[in-house]
Amino acid sequence: MTRTIIPSTAAQSGVPGLSDTTVPTEPSHSPGATQRRRRSSFPAPGRAGAAPAAGGRPAACWAGADGMLRELVLDHATAVGLDLLDEPGEAATVCTVIDAAELAAGRRSFGRGGTPLLVVTDSPDVPTALWSASLTAGARAVLPLPAASEELLSRLAELARPRSTALLLGVVGGCGGAGASSFAARLAAAARAQGPSTLVDADPLGGGADLLVEAPALEGIRWREAADLGPDDGEALHAGLPQVDEVRLLVAGEDPGPTEQTLPPVLSALSVLGGTVVVDLGPALVPAAAEHLDQLLVVVPATDHAVRATARRLRTWQLPSGLAHAVVRRSGPLGAGEVCEDLGLPLATSFRDCPRGAVPLLDVRRRGADRAARALMARLDGEVRA
């Protein structure tokens, strides 16, 4: 098969289309260190966000007193194209952000109508009582500011983004050697039939998606550069990624891969561009990615040993109900139905092992994992986007 290689439109020395505009972030504590740029451009009014109601732009609702904490939240809301309201108005309210002091006082109810709730505090330490109260209120996160500035920005961007944009699929192994990375690459290849496809290597301890698909060394953005981008930098990030066989790749190469802090902003950035984003996840990064995903595909070999390992990982991840689906690799004595019954997961698809030496993206087969990936993508493209 002939391989198509397209370099990125951005050299590694710079990322196109970025300005120097920043939002407040945690200052560096290293002597003489320069402030690291977290996010590069502010969106124009109405560019990002859920579809607004007749009254105006989408908004976050603030619950708390006026002061520096409100100003910080306002800066971050503005950065992702949200208004900040003190009372719910005519605009589409995507979340409520509450001052921890207001939550502790219990003067009003929050998270109306299932609206997501974020708790912010100006204290660097989060006491146990605040965690407990936030959990009781149904909060998604407790964020000390300015230390958690980047996480607040990422969460607001995720809540503001249109929900009918990119299809985000996570792929993770239920155990070591499950073949998750290979299936993720084949899923990204299958996604080309539905539109633009991006494969994100988010397994810091893996061998690298670039080596897996035998991609040559290319100029373009890698995790080293992507870690400095924010959730509104999707266009620049996408334009800077190298492309192999019509699939864009975000890999680490020889550098360190993503972390719990750097992965969510990148997923938010890619989520608003349409197409399909397949995220090859290391087990440790599943919790950080979960809220950004439309579905998490857990690849499980059909053996008792693999099923037990997968059950342990699922208990550790504590995923939202309905997010995880099983992809059963029929390499053992168990049937796909037995694997799913033991794990309490719905079956996404199952497949038999590909021939040895088959390279994802390069060697696309009519059967096996490639056929399973094509059928799954065709179904997911209709189901998840509906």
N, C-alpha and C positions, 0 to 999 in steps of 0.2 A: 504493500500500500504506500502511496506517495504521501509524505508528511508535509503539512503546510505550516510554516513558521512565519509569524508576523511580529516584528519587534514592537515595543510600546511606542506611543507617540511622545513620550517624555524620556529624556535622558536621566540617568541616576543623579546627575548633578543638580537637578532642579525639578520641581513639580509644576506643570503648567496651570495657569489660571488661578494661582493662589496669591492672596494679599497678606499683609501682616496684621490684620485685625485680630484681636484676641479677646477672650473673656477672662474674668478674674479666675486665677487658679492658685493652688497652694504654692507659696514661695519656696525656692530652693534653700536648703539649709547648708549647702556646701560653700565654703569660703571662696569668693571670687567667681562662683558659677553664674552663668547667664540664665535668665528665665527661659525655660523651654516653651516654644510655641505649641499650644494645645490645639487650637482650631484656627482656621485661616480666613474664613470669609463668612460674613453674615448674610442670611438669605434676604432677598427682597420681600416686601410685604406680600403675603398670600402665596409665596412660593412653596412653603412646606406646610404640612398639617392636614388634619382631617377636614372633610368638606364642611365649610362654614355654613351656619344657618343664615337666614336672611339678614340678621343684624350685623354681621361682620366676620372678622377672622376667627379661627378657632382659638380657644383660650384655656389657660390654667386658672383655677380659682385659688386665691390665697386666703388662708385662715390664720390670722395672727395680727399683731400690732405693727404699726409703721416703725421703720428703723432700718439698721444696716442689713439685718437678715432678709427683710423683704426686698431691699435693693439688690442684694445678691441674687435672689430668686428671679427678680424682674430682669436682670441682665441676662440670665441663662434662658429665660422664657423668650425674650426678644431675639436671642441668638438663633433659635430654631423656628422663628416665625409665629410665636404664640403671644397673645395679649395676656396680661395678668389682671384678673378681676378680683375685687374684694367681696363681691356677691355674684352668684350665678346670674348671667344675663341672657341676652338673645343668642349670643355666640355659642357654638358647639364647645362644651367644656370637656376637655380630654382627660383632666385629672384635677385633684385637689392637693395642694401643697400646704402643709400645716406646720406651724411653729410648735416645737415640742412643749413649750410653756402653755400654749393654748390647749394642747391635747391633755396635759396633766390637769389643767383646771376643769376640763369637762364641761365647758359652757355651752357647747352646741354639738350637733351630730355631724358626721363627716362622711365623705364617700357616697354621696347621694346617688341612688339609682345604679349602683355598681360602678361608679366612677372610680378609677384607681386612686389610691391615697399614698402620698409620699410625706414622710416626716423629716423635717430639717431642724438642726440645732446649732447654736454658735459655740457649744461646748466641745472641746476636742475629745472628751471621754463620754461614752454613752452608758449611763447607769443601767443596771439590770431592770429597775422599775420602768424605765422608758421603753426598753425592749419589750417588756411584758405588756405595757399599755398599747404599744404600737401593734403588737401581734393581735391583741384583743380587738383593736379597731380595724383590723384587716389591712394594715399598711403593707406596701410592697417593699419598702426600704426605710431605714433610718440613716440619714446622711448628715454627718457633722461638717459644717462649712467653716472655712473654705477648703478644708482638706479633701472633701469628697466632691469638689467642684466638677471634675471631669465625669464622675458617675452621674451626677445630677443632670449634666448636659446630655449625656447619652440616653438617660431614661426619658427626659422630656422630648428628645428628638424621636425616640422610638414611639412614644405615645402620640406625637404629632403627625407622624408619617401616614399617608394614605394607606389603608389596609389592603387595597387591591393593587399592590405594586409587585415587587419581586417575590417570587416563591422561594422561601428560605427553608432548606432541608438540611438537617444535621444527620451525620452518619457516624456511628461509634461502634466499636467492638464490644460485645458482651463479655469477652474474655480476651486474653492475649492470643494473637495469631488467628483471629476470627476472619480476617480478610476484609475488614471495613474500609481500609484505604483503597484497595483495589475496586471494591464495589462503589465507593464514592466517585472514583474517576470514571467508571463505566456509567454511573448515573448522570454525571456532568456531560458525558458524550451523548447520552440518550436525550438530554434536555435540549440539545441543539435543534431538534425538530420543533420545539415550542418557542424558540426565540433565542436571544443572547444567553450564554451560559458562562458562569464563573465558578471555578473550583478553588476553595479556600483551604489551605493546609493549616489546620489549627491543632496539630498534634506535635507539641514541642519536643517530645521524646521519640517521635517517629523518624523514619529514614528520609522523609521528604517526598512530596508528590512529584517534584520535578524529576527526581531519579526514578520514581516508580513508572512514570510515563515516558521515560527516556528523552526528556526535553533537553535540547542543547543549552549551553549558557547564553542567556539573553540579557540585553539591557532593559531595565524597567524597575518599577517599584516592587520592593520586597517588604517583609515585615519590619525591617530596620527603619524604612522610611514611613511605612503605614502607621507605625506606632505613634508618630507625631501628628497624625491627622485627626480631625474631629468628625462627628456624625454628619456634618453638612458638607463634607469634602468628597462626596461620592463621585461626582463627575470627574474631578481631577484624579482620584484614585483609579477609577475604571479606565480612564484614558491612558494611565501610566502603566497598566499591567501588561506583561507580555502575553502573547496569544499563541497557542499551539493547537493546531487542528480545530480552529474556530472556538476553542475554549480558552478563556482568560484564566491565568494562574496567579494566585497570591501565595508565595512560598517564602521560606526563610533562607534557603541556601545554606551557607556555612554559618550564618549568624543565628543568634537566639530567636526562637519563635515567639508567638503571642503569649500574653499572660491574662490573668483574670481582669486586669485593668485595661489592657489594650485591645482585647478582642471585641467587647460590646460596641465601642464607638465605630469600629470598622464594619461590623454587621449592620449597624444603623445606617452608615453611609451608603453601603451597597444596596440596602433594602428599598430605596426609593427610585431605583433606576430601571425597574422592570426586569423581565427575563427570569432566570433561575439562578440561585446561588446555592451551591452544594458545599457544605462545611464538613470537612474530614476532621472530626473532633478527637482529641485525646481525652481519656476518661476524666481527668482532673478539671477540664474546662467545660464539661457539660453543664454544671449549674450556672456558670457565667453566661452561657449561650442560650439557655433554655427559653427565656422569655422573648427572645428575638425570633425563635423558630416557628414555622408553621407545622412542622412535624419532625420528630426525632426517630430515625431508623436505626434500630439496634440489631447488628448482625450477629447471629448466634449459630455456631455449628450444632448439628443435631446429635449431641452427646450429653450424657448426664453430667459430666464434668463441666462442660460449657454452660449448661443450664444453671447449675449451682453458682458458678462464678457470675453469671449475668444477674441472677436474683440478688446476689450480694451488692453488685454495683447499683442496681435499681433502688435498693433500700438506701444506699448512701446518697444518691442523687436527689431523692425526694421530688420527683417531677410533678408538674400539674397533671391532673387527670386527663387522659385522652391524648397526651402529647406523643408518647412512645408507642411505636409499632415494631413488630419483629420482622426481620428479614432472615429467614432460615436457610442456612447453607447445608444442603443435604449431603453431608459427608460422614454421617454416623448412623447408628441403628434406630434413632427416634424418627417418628414422622413429624411433619411440620405442625400438625394439629396438636400433637402431644407436647411439643416445645411451647407452643402458645398457651396451652392450658396450664402447664406447670408455672409459667411466668405471669399469667393473667394479662397477656398482651394480645391485641388483635394482630392478625397476620397481614403484613404488607405484601410480601411475595416470598418465594423460595426459589432456589436454583441449585444446580449441580456445579461442581468445580469446573473451571475452564481448563483447557489443556495447559500443561506446563510450558512456560516460555511465552504465553500470550501476554502482550503488553496493552494495558488499558489505553484508550484513545487511538492507539496505532493499529491494534488488531481487534477489529469489531466483528464479533461472531454472530451467526444467525441464531444460535441457541445459547443455553447456559445463562450466565450472569448478564450478558448483554441483552438477551431477549427479555429476561425478567426486568431489567432496568428500563427497557423501552416500554413495556406494558405498564409498569408502575408509574413512569413519568406521564404517560398518556392519561392514566386515571387521576393522578394527583393534580395535574394541570386543570382538570375540570372540577374535581371535588374541593380542593383547598381554595381555589379562586372564586368558587360560587358564593 
